[in-house]
Amino acid sequence: MVEDRPKWLRLRIYIGESDKYKGKPLYLYILHLLRREGIRGATVYRGIAGYGSHSLIHTVDIYRLSEDLPVVIESIDEEEKIRRILPIVEELVEEGLVTVDPVRLVYYGHKREDS
């Protein structure tokens, strides 16, 4: 079992699939940013439905050609690394939600293959 020290945080970024930064999907820009900044890993989840601050429900609709489905980018790393990246993330997310919460790390790594 991994000890509670150093402290680990989970960063969650809630945005829309159609959000852009410099002409690219914002979720991909943030994913590449996290990788460049040495964050250990990140996952992008695409929601099937949701709503945000405008209370407009976004959902898959066969009658619409384009979608703006909810997207969540999630990453867990040491507190110092997450706190270091937060100001950059806050600048990038013009509309959405950014959260940070403590997590207890139980395991991080990959299983070794037997030779």
C-alpha angles and dihedrals in degrees: 000000000000115000121245091245125116096040116244127210134196116222116202123185118190114197140142123271091235095052110120138197119192089345095305129103107276093223091058092045090052092045091054091044092054090050093049091049092055099252106162097234145332138196129205116212122196113210125217093217141355148132136223141187094325091053090228109143114229116200141151106280121182090208095060123076096204129045134203098194122172117268127195122196112198130188135167123201143133115309094246093054094047093047090049093055096043099086090053092048091048090055092049098048106074094164123021140051132288120194136178124193135169120257133190108232112220101169137001124175140048133282117257118241115237112245 
